[in-house]
Amino acid sequence: MSLKQSLKHILIAGGGIGGLTAGIRLARAGFSVSLFEQAETFEGFGAGIQLSPNCVAILYEIGLARGLERLACRPERVRVRHWQSGRMITEAPLGRSIEASTGFPYFHIHRADLIELLLAEALEEPNLVLKQSGRVTGVDSDLATEGSHTDNIQISTTLGRYSADLLIGADGIHSVVRDYVLPDASPAFSGNVAWRATVPAAKLPPHLRAHQANLWWGPGAHVVHYPVRGGELVNLVCVVEEHNRANESWHEYGRPSELLARLAGWHEDILVLVKAIDDEACFKWGLFDRPPLQAWHRGRVVLLGDACHATLPFLAQGAAMAIEDAAVLTGCLQHEPTHRAALVRYQKLRLPRTSRVQSASRRNARVFHMDGPGTLARNLLSGAALGWTARWLYHYRSPV
Ligand SMILES: Cc1cc2nc3c(=O)[nH]c(=O)nc-3n(C[C@H](O)[C@H](O)[C@H](O)COP(=O)(O)OP(=O)(O)OC[C@H]3O[C@@H](n4cnc5c(N)ncnc54)[C@H](O)[C@@H]3O)c2cc1C
């Protein structure tokens, strides 16, 4: 009996970027899938997300090329500047040359737009059932014990109890499913807070609306901004070091005036951007991460995306890693003879790469926020570092 025949039904907890991608891929591979999302609707929340060619390749495969062209922006380059003088430190191409070398473009997109595109594909899949307001509240460990000698797994949700042959935890950084796989592995506050906002482009001068990624390095802080939604909005992220523990929440408002005070002395362009933020569009997001988890599965339960490798956003790879996970996990379930072999192979293929991304992101926090004489060497090496990152990160393709 093939694995597809024995895995009659798969449950996914979480309908974010990773969960929806996995649901679509698995349904198309012939698996029967139910996806539980805690929110009442799939209406995406959040702000801008970067999609590099390593994940755009997968999104194109599932049919998102036209939608991305319509809703996303193609940055020409990434430009790094000095926080105070505005002097350019380095720049690297993201436009045609990245597309020519990797085969796929680099995009900036609003998270809500990406969720909308994924949802449209998901709704077309007869093998995929979407269950909104379906918060997974627990995994019944009595039926899926270590080593998985049992035939199925049961979960409790706000919609009732369900059973299946496999549960995928794609339920984000505060994953309930992770608590079952590896208790006591919650992420920790990194000492950085990201202020995030989308600003109407019409409120900004033309040079702040240009289709490029802008990165400003300063002592104890950095700022990123780029256009999304076809250029209608500019996504602004200001990351500042803060010792007080902040909430990891996409729903916590921040006051632009507080951010403005924190960025006193920064270049006029940054102040113009912050002054253009509407109060109700300003969010304060505590950044959490954690050392790599060494176990991504237990019995018939497996994790993907932020649930297993919450990553600081300083390499812009959070969404990309969840999308890659979804593709690799589907490939392993298609090609391995047992679910056990598939999950072992999946972890073996993904753990080294996501661990590398986690540690490179953490290193970037130190590099971006440097102060003092060390910045001279950093600035001299920055062009080479950007080129090296693009090579190992953007050329990745799913090995299964
Ligand atoms: C509301 C929101 C807004 C975000 N906005 C941005 C952004 O603007 N920029 C950025 O870089 N990153 C953002 N992120 C983070 C980014 O989406 C992830 O880092 C990345 O996409 C990894 O995707 P993921 O699928 O692993 O997790 P997520 O995208 O976090 O998705 C997890 C999904 O699981 C659902 N969920 C959680 N717990 C349960 C449960 N117990 N049962 C059922 N469903 C559950 C959540 O509602 C969510 O839809 C946001 C995350 C969220 C949840």
The ligand as an SDF file (V2000), in Angstrom:
LIG
                    3D

 53 58  0  0  0  0  0  0  0  0999 V2000
   -1.7510   38.1210   11.7490 C   0  0  0  0  0  0  0  0  0  0  0  0
   -0.3010   38.0210   11.2880 C   0  0  0  0  0  0  0  0  0  0  0  0
    0.2760   39.0800   10.5790 C   0  0  0  0  0  0  0  0  0  0  0  0
    1.6140   38.9970   10.1840 C   0  0  0  0  0  0  0  0  0  0  0  0
    2.1430   40.0280    9.4630 N   0  0  0  0  0  0  0  0  0  0  0  0
    3.4250   39.9590    9.0360 C   0  0  0  0  0  0  0  0  0  0  0  0
    4.0040   41.0140    8.2720 C   0  0  0  0  0  0  0  0  0  0  0  0
    3.3530   41.9930    7.9680 O   0  0  0  0  0  0  0  0  0  0  0  0
    5.3040   40.9190    7.8810 N   0  0  0  0  0  0  0  0  0  0  0  0
    6.0520   39.8120    8.2090 C   0  0  0  0  0  0  0  0  0  0  0  0
    7.2190   39.7480    7.8210 O   0  0  0  0  0  0  0  0  0  0  0  0
    5.5400   38.7890    8.9010 N   0  0  0  0  0  0  0  0  0  0  0  0
    4.2390   38.8460    9.3350 C   0  0  0  0  0  0  0  0  0  0  0  0
    3.7070   37.8180   10.0510 N   0  0  0  0  0  0  0  0  0  0  0  0
    4.5260   36.6380   10.2740 C   0  0  0  0  0  0  0  0  0  0  0  0
    4.6470   35.8300    9.0110 C   0  0  0  0  0  0  0  0  0  0  0  0
    3.3860   35.6280    8.4070 O   0  0  0  0  0  0  0  0  0  0  0  0
    5.2740   34.5050    9.3470 C   0  0  0  0  0  0  0  0  0  0  0  0
    6.5280   34.7410    9.9540 O   0  0  0  0  0  0  0  0  0  0  0  0
    5.5990   33.6590    8.1620 C   0  0  0  0  0  0  0  0  0  0  0  0
    4.7330   33.8700    7.1220 O   0  0  0  0  0  0  0  0  0  0  0  0
    5.5760   32.1810    8.5380 C   0  0  0  0  0  0  0  0  0  0  0  0
    4.2930   31.6640    8.2470 O   0  0  0  0  0  0  0  0  0  0  0  0
    3.5510   30.5870    9.1090 P   0  0  0  0  0  0  0  0  0  0  0  0
    2.4990   30.0420    8.2000 O   0  0  0  0  0  0  0  0  0  0  0  0
    4.5050   29.6480    9.7230 O   0  0  0  0  0  0  0  0  0  0  0  0
    2.8900   31.3850   10.3150 O   0  0  0  0  0  0  0  0  0  0  0  0
    1.7920   32.5240   10.3140 P   0  0  0  0  0  0  0  0  0  0  0  0
    1.8160   33.3090    9.0610 O   0  0  0  0  0  0  0  0  0  0  0  0
    1.9670   33.2080   11.5990 O   0  0  0  0  0  0  0  0  0  0  0  0
    0.4050   31.7300   10.3240 O   0  0  0  0  0  0  0  0  0  0  0  0
   -0.0620   30.9680   11.4170 C   0  0  0  0  0  0  0  0  0  0  0  0
   -1.5710   30.8320   11.2470 C   0  0  0  0  0  0  0  0  0  0  0  0
   -2.0470   29.9100   12.2170 O   0  0  0  0  0  0  0  0  0  0  0  0
   -3.2040   30.4370   12.8390 C   0  0  0  0  0  0  0  0  0  0  0  0
   -3.2660   29.8250   14.1690 N   0  0  0  0  0  0  0  0  0  0  0  0
   -2.4760   30.0850   15.2340 C   0  0  0  0  0  0  0  0  0  0  0  0
   -2.7800   29.2650   16.2600 N   0  0  0  0  0  0  0  0  0  0  0  0
   -3.7820   28.4600   15.8170 C   0  0  0  0  0  0  0  0  0  0  0  0
   -4.5040   27.3800   16.4070 C   0  0  0  0  0  0  0  0  0  0  0  0
   -4.2460   26.9680   17.6490 N   0  0  0  0  0  0  0  0  0  0  0  0
   -5.4610   26.7520   15.6810 N   0  0  0  0  0  0  0  0  0  0  0  0
   -5.7280   27.1620   14.3910 C   0  0  0  0  0  0  0  0  0  0  0  0
   -5.0820   28.1810   13.7840 N   0  0  0  0  0  0  0  0  0  0  0  0
   -4.0920   28.7980   14.4820 C   0  0  0  0  0  0  0  0  0  0  0  0
   -2.9730   31.9380   12.8390 C   0  0  0  0  0  0  0  0  0  0  0  0
   -4.1790   32.6540   12.9640 O   0  0  0  0  0  0  0  0  0  0  0  0
   -2.3080   32.1340   11.4920 C   0  0  0  0  0  0  0  0  0  0  0  0
   -3.2630   32.3030   10.4690 O   0  0  0  0  0  0  0  0  0  0  0  0
    2.3800   37.8490   10.4860 C   0  0  0  0  0  0  0  0  0  0  0  0
    1.8000   36.7840   11.1910 C   0  0  0  0  0  0  0  0  0  0  0  0
    0.4570   36.8540   11.5750 C   0  0  0  0  0  0  0  0  0  0  0  0
   -0.1930   35.6740   12.3170 C   0  0  0  0  0  0  0  0  0  0  0  0
  1  2  1  0
  2  3  1  0
  2 52  2  0
  3  4  2  0
  4  5  1  0
  4 50  1  0
  5  6  2  0
  6  7  1  0
  6 13  1  0
  7  8  2  0
  7  9  1  0
  9 10  1  0
 10 11  2  0
 10 12  1  0
 12 13  2  0
 13 14  1  0
 14 15  1  0
 14 50  1  0
 15 16  1  0
 16 17  1  0
 16 18  1  0
 18 19  1  0
 18 20  1  0
 20 21  1  0
 20 22  1  0
 22 23  1  0
 23 24  1  0
 24 25  2  0
 24 26  1  0
 24 27  1  0
 27 28  1  0
 28 29  2  0
 28 30  1  0
 28 31  1  0
 31 32  1  0
 32 33  1  0
 33 34  1  0
 33 48  1  0
 34 35  1  0
 35 36  1  0
 35 46  1  0
 36 37  1  0
 36 45  1  0
 37 38  2  0
 38 39  1  0
 39 40  1  0
 39 45  2  0
 40 41  1  0
 40 42  2  0
 42 43  1  0
 43 44  2  0
 44 45  1  0
 46 47  1  0
 46 48  1  0
 48 49  1  0
 50 51  2  0
 51 52  1  0
 52 53  1  0
M  END
$$$$
